[in-house]
Amino acid sequence: MLTIDGSTGEGGGQILRTSLSLSMITGQPVRIEHIRAKRPKPGLMRQHLACVLAAQAVSGAQVSGAELGSQTLVFEPGALRPGEHAFAIGSAGSCLLVLQTVLPALMLAHAPSQLKLSGGTHNPLAPNFHFIERAFLPLLARLGVTVQTTLRRHGFYPAGGGEIWATVEPLQSGLRPFDLLDRGAARESFAESLVAAVPRRVAERELSLLKDALGWSDKQLRVPNVRQNEGPGNALIATLVHEQVTEVFTSFGEKSVTSEQVASRLLRQMNAYQASTAAVGPHLADQLALPWALAVYHSGQAAAYTSSEITGHTSTNLGVIQRFLPVRASVAQDAESCWHISLAPA
């Protein structure tokens, strides 16, 4: 049984999720200790427990330590169980993190799967639905993975109540690794302000601030229709479409935070990315580590991508991946704001 120390690196929930994903894929039993040891509230919180139970359901695993607050988990996977699954977090915890946990295994299964996920769809410190749909899944499609997602209902923190449907198709011809070293020419850029049970003037103010800062036209500024009973919630989202990659950046409104602060946070993320020549931003770089490693592992071919920043999250994730898979990850700085992440068979 492989033992993973959950306190290494950034010491958060990503260690748990990546370990569960790779345990299911490789059949390697795993013991995870010191779970989320570097967080203010260590151990399994509700959304992390939902990830464990989802992984157990799709792999027929034997599990011990699956309870709230647990800092040690033993996970012994069985055979994959593609098909229809429904996972409810029971709080505003991110259902996209649950999808992130089971997707790598289900995309390698022999049959399709239909998932119904309920909880938070737009959460701070987690990939939101628009990021997954526009930035992450199109790159998975280029690897050969077909996933269709539908946002049935928005779910914001702290109310939750969101719902996502996802269909995962089995691979047709194996994973096809490729290099993603530059973003290509700019094709489109736009911003949206999601408001639910929040005055529309908040959205208009946020977008007006972006318009002034970026010089964008009114056509690039949108207030999508969100049912008011899906709130309260506010998310300001910028989508930058390039030839090779689409990036999505998000800033969340919350109590006692002004529209100026929300717009300023978003602009900082956008400016950091646009100042770089790298293909992807720091969050997408973290999300791509596992599928890129799996493509390298299954094909025996090296692949690489570039990122505007290397976070502790990404470094820790690469470390966990190398505990399970015979791949070698290396990170080198190409320029001031451009990092080259290479993965190759070990």
C-alpha positions as CSV (number, residue, x, y, z in Angstrom):
1,M,0.0,0.0,0.0
2,L,1.3,3.4,-1.0
3,T,1.5,6.0,1.8
4,I,0.9,9.7,0.9
5,D,1.7,12.4,3.4
6,G,-1.1,15.0,3.1
7,S,1.1,17.7,4.8
8,T,3.7,17.9,2.1
9,G,4.0,20.9,-0.2
10,E,0.9,23.1,0.0
11,G,-0.8,20.5,2.2
12,G,-4.4,20.9,0.9
13,G,-7.2,18.9,-0.6
14,Q,-5.6,18.5,-4.0
15,I,-3.3,15.8,-2.6
16,L,-6.4,13.9,-1.5
17,R,-8.2,14.3,-4.9
18,T,-5.2,13.4,-7.0
19,S,-4.4,10.4,-4.9
20,L,-8.0,9.1,-5.1
21,S,-8.0,9.6,-8.9
22,L,-4.7,7.7,-9.5
23,S,-5.6,5.0,-7.0
24,M,-8.7,4.2,-9.0
25,I,-6.8,4.3,-12.3
26,T,-3.8,2.2,-11.3
27,G,-5.5,-0.1,-8.8
28,Q,-2.9,0.9,-6.2
29,P,-4.3,0.9,-2.6
30,V,-3.3,4.1,-0.8
31,R,-3.1,5.4,2.7
32,I,-3.3,9.2,3.0
33,E,-2.1,10.6,6.3
34,H,-2.2,14.2,7.7
35,I,-5.0,15.1,5.4
36,R,-5.2,18.9,4.8
37,A,-2.7,19.3,7.7
38,K,-1.8,22.9,6.6
39,R,-5.4,24.2,6.6
40,P,-7.0,26.1,9.5
41,K,-9.5,23.2,9.9
42,P,-7.5,20.0,9.1
43,G,-9.0,16.8,8.0
44,L,-11.9,15.9,5.7
45,M,-14.6,18.6,5.3
46,R,-17.9,18.0,3.7
47,Q,-16.7,18.5,0.1
48,H,-13.6,16.4,0.6
49,L,-15.7,13.6,2.1
50,A,-18.0,13.9,-1.0
51,C,-15.0,13.3,-3.2
52,V,-14.0,10.2,-1.2
53,L,-17.6,8.8,-1.4
54,A,-17.8,9.5,-5.1
55,A,-14.5,7.7,-5.7
56,Q,-15.7,4.8,-3.7
57,A,-18.9,4.6,-5.7
58,V,-17.3,4.6,-9.1
59,S,-14.5,2.1,-8.1
60,G,-16.2,-0.2,-5.6
61,A,-13.5,0.6,-3.1
62,Q,-13.0,-0.5,0.4
63,V,-12.5,2.6,2.5
64,S,-11.8,3.4,6.1
65,G,-11.5,6.8,7.7
66,A,-14.3,8.3,5.5
67,E,-15.8,10.7,8.1
68,L,-15.9,14.4,8.7
69,G,-12.7,15.6,10.4
70,S,-10.7,12.4,9.6
71,Q,-7.0,13.1,8.9
72,T,-6.2,9.5,7.8
73,L,-7.9,7.6,5.0
74,V,-7.3,4.1,3.6
75,F,-8.6,3.6,0.0
76,E,-8.5,0.2,-1.7
77,P,-10.0,0.4,-5.2
78,G,-11.9,-2.3,-7.0
79,A,-13.1,-2.4,-10.6
80,L,-14.4,0.8,-12.2
81,R,-18.1,1.2,-12.3
82,P,-19.1,3.5,-15.2
83,G,-22.8,4.3,-15.6
84,E,-25.2,6.6,-13.9
85,H,-24.1,8.3,-10.6
86,A,-25.5,11.1,-8.5
87,F,-23.4,12.9,-6.0
88,A,-24.7,15.5,-3.6
89,I,-22.3,17.4,-1.3
90,G,-25.1,18.7,0.9
91,S,-23.5,22.1,1.3
92,A,-22.1,24.8,-0.9
93,G,-18.9,22.8,-1.4
94,S,-17.7,22.6,-5.0
95,C,-19.2,19.9,-7.1
96,L,-16.6,20.7,-9.8
97,L,-14.0,19.3,-7.4
98,V,-16.0,16.1,-7.1
99,L,-16.0,15.9,-10.9
100,Q,-12.3,16.6,-11.0
101,T,-11.8,13.5,-8.7
102,V,-13.8,10.9,-10.7
103,L,-13.3,12.2,-14.2
104,P,-9.8,10.9,-14.8
105,A,-10.9,7.3,-14.0
106,L,-14.2,7.5,-15.8
107,M,-12.6,8.8,-19.0
108,L,-10.5,5.6,-19.1
109,A,-13.5,3.3,-18.4
110,H,-14.9,0.9,-21.0
111,A,-18.4,2.4,-21.0
112,P,-20.0,5.9,-20.8
113,S,-21.0,7.6,-17.6
114,Q,-23.7,10.1,-16.7
115,L,-23.1,12.2,-13.6
116,K,-25.5,14.4,-11.7
117,L,-23.6,16.6,-9.3
118,S,-25.1,19.0,-6.8
119,G,-23.5,21.6,-4.5
120,G,-21.6,24.8,-5.4
121,T,-20.9,25.6,-9.0
122,H,-19.1,28.9,-8.5
123,N,-16.9,28.8,-5.5
124,P,-13.8,30.8,-4.4
125,L,-10.7,28.6,-4.3
126,A,-12.2,26.0,-6.7
127,P,-12.6,25.8,-10.5
128,N,-16.0,27.0,-11.5
129,F,-18.4,25.7,-14.1
130,H,-17.4,28.2,-16.8
131,F,-13.7,27.6,-16.3
132,I,-14.2,23.8,-16.6
133,E,-16.5,24.2,-19.7
134,R,-14.5,26.8,-21.6
135,A,-10.8,26.3,-20.5
136,F,-10.3,22.8,-19.3
137,L,-12.6,20.4,-21.3
138,P,-11.6,21.7,-24.7
139,L,-8.0,20.8,-24.0
140,L,-9.1,17.4,-22.8
141,A,-10.9,17.0,-26.1
142,R,-7.6,17.5,-27.9
143,L,-6.2,14.7,-25.8
144,G,-9.1,12.5,-27.0
145,V,-11.5,12.8,-24.1
146,T,-15.2,13.6,-24.8
147,V,-17.1,15.2,-21.9
148,Q,-20.4,17.1,-22.2
149,T,-21.5,19.3,-19.3
150,T,-24.7,21.2,-18.6
151,L,-25.2,23.8,-15.9
152,R,-28.7,23.1,-14.6
153,R,-28.7,25.6,-11.7
154,H,-26.1,28.0,-10.3
155,G,-24.9,27.4,-6.8
156,F,-23.0,30.1,-5.0
157,Y,-21.3,30.1,-1.6
158,P,-22.7,30.0,1.1
159,A,-26.2,28.8,-0.1
160,G,-25.1,26.2,-2.6
161,G,-28.0,24.4,-4.3
162,G,-26.4,24.2,-7.7
163,E,-26.6,21.3,-10.1
164,I,-24.4,20.1,-13.0
165,W,-24.9,17.2,-15.4
166,A,-21.9,15.6,-17.1
167,T,-21.6,12.8,-19.7
168,V,-18.2,11.1,-20.0
169,E,-17.6,9.0,-23.1
170,P,-15.0,6.2,-23.2
171,L,-11.8,6.9,-25.2
172,Q,-12.0,5.9,-28.8
173,S,-8.3,5.7,-29.7
174,G,-6.3,6.3,-26.5
175,L,-4.9,9.5,-25.1
176,R,-3.0,11.7,-27.6
177,P,-0.4,13.9,-25.9
178,F,0.6,17.2,-27.4
179,D,2.7,20.2,-26.6
180,L,0.9,23.4,-25.6
181,L,3.7,26.0,-25.6
182,D,2.0,29.2,-26.7
183,R,-1.6,30.5,-26.7
184,G,-1.7,31.6,-30.3
185,A,-3.4,34.7,-31.7
186,A,-6.2,36.4,-29.7
187,R,-9.7,35.7,-31.2
188,E,-12.2,37.0,-28.7
189,S,-12.5,38.5,-25.2
190,F,-15.5,39.2,-23.1
191,A,-16.7,39.6,-19.5
192,E,-19.8,38.5,-17.7
193,S,-21.2,39.5,-14.3
194,L,-23.4,36.8,-12.7
195,V,-25.8,38.2,-10.2
196,A,-28.5,36.2,-8.3
197,A,-30.5,37.9,-5.6
198,V,-28.1,40.8,-5.9
199,P,-29.1,44.1,-7.5
200,R,-28.4,44.4,-11.3
201,R,-26.6,47.7,-10.7
202,V,-23.8,45.7,-9.0
203,A,-23.2,43.8,-12.3
204,E,-23.4,47.0,-14.3
205,R,-20.9,48.8,-12.0
206,E,-18.4,45.9,-12.2
207,L,-18.6,45.8,-16.0
208,S,-18.3,49.5,-16.3
209,L,-15.0,49.4,-14.3
210,L,-13.7,46.7,-16.6
211,K,-14.7,48.7,-19.7
212,D,-12.8,51.8,-18.4
213,A,-9.7,49.8,-17.5
214,L,-9.6,47.6,-20.7
215,G,-11.1,49.8,-23.3
216,W,-13.6,47.1,-24.2
217,S,-16.8,47.7,-26.1
218,D,-20.4,47.3,-24.8
219,K,-20.7,44.1,-26.9
220,Q,-17.9,42.5,-24.8
221,L,-19.8,43.2,-21.5
222,R,-22.7,40.8,-20.5
223,V,-25.1,40.2,-17.7
224,P,-26.4,36.7,-18.3
225,N,-29.8,35.7,-17.1
226,V,-29.6,34.0,-13.7
227,R,-32.7,33.0,-11.7
228,Q,-32.8,35.1,-8.6
229,N,-33.7,32.0,-6.4
230,E,-30.3,30.6,-7.2
231,G,-28.6,33.3,-5.1
232,P,-27.4,35.2,-3.3
233,G,-24.3,35.3,-5.4
234,N,-22.0,37.4,-7.6
235,A,-19.2,36.3,-9.9
236,L,-17.3,38.5,-12.4
237,I,-15.8,36.3,-15.1
238,A,-13.5,37.3,-18.0
239,T,-12.9,34.9,-20.9
240,L,-9.9,35.3,-23.2
241,V,-10.1,33.1,-26.3
242,H,-6.9,32.4,-28.2
243,E,-6.1,30.2,-31.1
244,Q,-4.7,27.4,-28.9
245,V,-6.3,27.9,-25.6
246,T,-9.1,29.7,-23.8
247,E,-8.4,31.1,-20.3
248,V,-11.1,32.0,-17.8
249,F,-10.5,34.3,-14.8
250,T,-13.0,34.9,-12.0
251,S,-13.5,37.3,-9.1
252,F,-16.3,36.8,-6.5
253,G,-18.4,39.4,-4.9
254,E,-19.2,39.0,-1.2
255,K,-20.5,41.0,1.7
256,S,-18.5,44.1,2.5
257,V,-16.5,43.9,-0.8
258,T,-17.0,46.7,-3.2
259,S,-17.5,46.4,-7.0
260,E,-14.2,48.2,-7.3
261,Q,-12.4,45.5,-5.3
262,V,-14.1,42.7,-7.3
263,A,-13.1,44.3,-10.6
264,S,-9.5,45.1,-9.3
265,R,-9.0,41.4,-8.3
266,L,-10.0,40.2,-11.8
267,L,-7.8,42.8,-13.5
268,R,-4.8,41.6,-11.5
269,Q,-5.3,38.1,-12.7
270,M,-5.8,39.1,-16.3
271,N,-2.8,41.5,-16.3
272,A,-0.5,38.8,-14.9
273,Y,-1.5,36.4,-17.7
274,Q,-1.4,39.0,-20.5
275,A,2.1,40.1,-19.4
276,S,3.3,36.5,-20.0
277,T,4.0,34.6,-23.2
278,A,2.9,31.3,-21.7
279,A,0.0,29.3,-22.9
280,V,-1.9,28.9,-19.7
281,G,-2.4,30.6,-16.4
282,P,-1.6,29.2,-12.9
283,H,-4.9,27.5,-12.2
284,L,-5.2,25.8,-15.6
285,A,-1.6,24.7,-15.3
286,D,-2.5,22.8,-12.1
287,Q,-5.6,21.3,-13.7
288,L,-3.6,20.0,-16.7
289,A,-0.9,18.2,-14.7
290,L,-2.9,14.9,-14.2
291,P,-4.4,14.5,-17.8
292,W,-1.0,15.4,-19.3
293,A,0.7,12.8,-17.1
294,L,-1.8,10.2,-18.0
295,A,-1.4,10.9,-21.7
296,V,2.4,10.5,-21.4
297,Y,2.0,7.3,-19.3
298,H,-0.5,5.7,-21.8
299,S,1.3,6.7,-25.0
300,G,4.9,6.5,-23.9
301,Q,5.5,10.0,-25.5
302,A,6.7,13.1,-23.8
303,A,4.5,16.3,-23.7
304,A,4.9,19.8,-22.3
305,Y,3.0,23.0,-21.7
306,T,3.9,26.5,-20.5
307,S,2.4,28.5,-17.6
308,S,2.6,32.1,-16.5
309,E,3.3,31.0,-12.9
310,I,4.1,27.8,-11.0
311,T,2.2,27.7,-7.7
312,G,2.8,25.5,-4.7
313,H,-0.5,23.8,-5.7
314,T,1.0,22.7,-9.1
315,S,4.3,21.6,-7.6
316,T,2.6,19.5,-5.0
317,N,0.3,18.0,-7.6
318,L,3.2,17.0,-9.8
319,G,4.9,15.4,-6.8
320,V,1.9,13.2,-6.0
321,I,1.5,12.2,-9.6
322,Q,5.0,10.9,-9.7
323,R,4.4,8.7,-6.7
324,F,1.8,6.8,-8.7
325,L,2.9,6.9,-12.3
326,P,6.2,6.1,-14.0
327,V,6.5,9.6,-15.4
328,R,9.1,12.3,-14.8
329,A,8.1,15.9,-14.4
330,S,10.5,18.8,-14.7
331,V,9.9,22.5,-14.4
332,A,12.2,25.2,-15.9
333,Q,11.8,28.9,-16.2
334,D,11.9,30.1,-19.8
335,A,11.4,33.8,-19.2
336,E,10.4,36.1,-16.4
337,S,6.7,35.0,-16.5
338,C,6.9,31.8,-18.5
339,W,7.5,28.4,-17.0
340,H,8.0,25.2,-19.0
341,I,6.4,22.0,-17.5
342,S,7.7,18.8,-19.2
343,L,6.4,15.3,-18.6
344,A,8.1,12.2,-19.9
345,P,8.1,8.4,-19.4
346,A,10.4,7.6,-16.4
